[in-house]
Amino acid sequence: MNARDSMVRALDGRPLTILMHCVYFPPEVGGLESHVFYLCRALAHMGHRVAIVTSKSQGGLPSHEVMDRVEVYRTWFPGRNPVGWGLHAMFSTPRTAALARDADILHAQAFASVVPALVARRGREQPVVTTWHTSHFLMRAESAFWRPIFGRMIRAADHNLAASREIAEVGMRIAPDRRVEPLTNGVDTDRFGPGEPGLPATDDGRRRIVVPRRLFEKNGVEFAIRALPIIARHHDVEMLFVGDGPERARLEGLAGELGVAARAVFLGRRPNTEMPGLLRSAELALFPSLMEATSVAALECLSCEVPVAASNVGGLPEIVDDGVGGLFEPADPEALAARVSGLLADPDLALRGIEGRRRVVARWSNRRLAERHLEIYRRLLSGTPAPASAAEAR
């Protein structure tokens, strides 16, 4: 397809063919995976043809399948580390290039996907869009090795998106001659909404706090456990930890040392289908992160009318304030406990959850996210720069 054909197709409103690249995709569980899946699904349900090149990150996954109208192509995956991501990018490039022949738009989700997208469009006219996600980018952005590489990637793309204002600002410091648009991740507000809890109430009336975090150091779960004995002085509570990771054994041991093992319930990794019910089983959700983009999980909690207490880091202050929960300083168990205890003592706590749901539907629904992406795609195809988003205008 030449540039003229692409422009005509973009302007007449016919369906687009969109090719994504992302190292992780469901059944993997996490914010990046959820964002990409729900975006792809929303675009496909709006009548566009959507395909994604991803990895065989788990054993037994097929090389090709269709997931809710999205064509999924999986290639070799050597490991969950920077070397593994780089090798996956290299060995997934031929498949990406083959699929790119029929694509209108190439979209790289996170930095490991940028090179395959750029190589795949060589000699063709498709615009390349990138989305910069996660703490992995933030942790590497100031290094002497990665900074110039990221700068070249940002400059090579036709449009750059970022999952939070913090990530966008870092991107523009790296490439000050380029625009990086902050665009908050979206939520499937039909699936994540008010409804029945997935767990029965406790027999003794103990109140529940849910901590939907993978058990990695950057997610700060240790500080939730250290705060638990302090919270328990004022409220009869238990914490449900939904997620797994290399910190689990240490965190379970810490709960035992602090005498709160009976209040710290480690549920492990749960499929995404169970998450709405698990979130609705709690009065309050807790995000004690040390680093964070705009958390999809926090938005999902709010969409389920569950108030959120969160660390004042990264993109979390963009979605959490006193109207829907509250913020506390990271890595500070006393501050965390004070915020959580104050919220649990509030007789109007449930109203904060209702307000959270209202905000998510109004600002951060997956439908709105997909519509913004389509606006960007069509503007690029017609040769017209995309106007500022609502997030940039605020």
ZISULCOR-V80029 format. One record per pair of residues at least 24 apart in sequence whose C-alpha atoms are under 7 Angstrom apart, sorted by sequence separation. I is the first residue (numbers start at 1). J is the second residue. D is the distance in whole Angstrom. If there is no record, write none. Layout:
I	J	D
I	J	D
//
This chain:
89	113	6
96	120	6
151	175	5
239	263	6
240	264	6
241	265	6
242	266	7
243	267	7
244	268	5
280	304	6
284	308	6
285	309	6
286	310	6
287	311	6
292	316	7
44	69	6
238	263	4
239	264	5
240	265	5
241	266	5
242	267	5
243	268	5
244	269	5
44	70	6
86	112	7
90	116	7
237	263	7
238	264	6
239	265	6
240	266	6
241	267	6
242	268	5
243	269	4
280	306	7
41	68	6
85	112	6
89	116	6
93	120	7
130	157	7
147	174	7
240	267	7
242	269	6
243	270	7
325	352	6
41	69	7
129	157	6
211	239	7
213	241	7
215	243	6
242	270	7
276	304	7
324	352	4
25	54	6
41	70	6
128	157	5
129	158	6
130	159	6
131	160	6
132	161	6
133	162	6
138	167	7
207	236	6
208	237	6
209	238	6
210	239	6
211	240	6
212	241	6
213	242	6
214	243	4
215	244	5
216	245	6
222	251	6
323	352	6
324	353	6
24	54	6
40	70	7
128	158	5
129	159	5
130	160	5
131	161	4
132	162	5
133	163	5
206	236	5
207	237	5
208	238	5
209	239	5
210	240	5
211	241	5
212	242	5
213	243	5
214	244	5
215	245	4
216	246	6
217	247	7
225	255	6
17	48	6
18	49	6
19	50	6
20	51	6
21	52	5
22	53	6
23	54	5
24	55	6
127	158	6
128	159	7
129	160	6
130	161	6
131	162	5
132	163	6
206	237	5
207	238	6
208	239	6
209	240	6
210	241	6
211	242	6
212	243	6
214	245	6
215	246	6
216	247	6
229	260	7
309	340	7
324	355	6
15	47	6
16	48	5
17	49	5
18	50	5
19	51	5
20	52	4
21	53	5
22	54	5
23	55	6
206	238	7
215	247	5
323	355	7
324	356	5
15	48	5
16	49	6
17	50	6
18	51	6
19	52	6
20	53	6
21	54	6
215	248	6
114	153	7
290	330	6
289	330	7
290	331	7
288	330	7
53	96	6
307	352	6
307	353	4
306	353	5
305	353	4
305	354	5
307	356	7
302	353	6
305	356	6
305	357	5
303	356	6
304	357	6
302	356	5
303	357	4
302	357	5
303	360	6
302	360	7
299	360	7
224	288	6
223	288	7
221	288	6
220	288	5
210	279	7
219	288	6
220	289	5
219	289	4
220	290	5
218	289	6
219	290	6
210	282	6
218	290	5
219	291	7
209	282	5
218	291	6
208	282	5
209	283	6
210	284	6
211	285	6
208	283	6
209	284	5
210	285	5
211	286	5
209	285	6
210	286	6
211	287	6
209	286	7
198	277	4
199	278	7
197	277	5
198	278	5
19	100	7
196	277	7
197	278	6
198	280	7
199	281	6
197	280	5
198	281	6
19	103	6
192	276	5
196	280	7
197	281	5
18	103	6
212	297	7
17	103	5
18	104	6
19	105	6
20	106	6
21	107	6
22	108	7
17	104	5
18	105	5
19	106	5
20	107	5
21	108	5
22	109	5
16	104	6
17	105	7
18	106	6
19	107	6
20	108	6
21	109	6
22	110	7
23	113	7
22	113	6
21	113	6
6	104	7
227	333	5
231	337	5
226	333	6
227	334	6
230	337	6
192	300	6
223	331	6
185	294	7
187	296	7
223	332	7
224	333	7
227	336	6
184	294	6
186	296	7
193	303	5
194	304	5
223	333	5
227	337	5
231	341	6
185	296	6
192	303	6
193	304	4
194	305	6
220	331	7
187	299	7
192	304	5
193	305	7
187	300	6
189	303	6
3	125	6
2	125	7
164	293	6
163	293	6
164	294	5
163	294	6
166	314	6
166	315	6
35	185	6
38	188	7
165	315	7
35	186	7
164	315	5
135	291	6
135	292	6
134	292	7
135	293	7
134	293	5
133	293	7
189	361	7
189	365	6
187	364	6
188	365	6
186	364	5
187	365	5
188	366	5
185	364	7
186	365	5
187	366	5
184	364	7
186	366	4
186	369	6
183	391	7
182	391	6
182	392	7
181	392	7
29	272	7
127	380	7
31	295	7
31	296	5
31	297	7
105	377	7
42	366	7
42	367	7
39	366	7
43	370	6
38	366	7
42	370	6
39	370	6
10	378	5
10	381	6
11	382	7
10	382	6
7	381	5
6	381	6
7	382	5
//
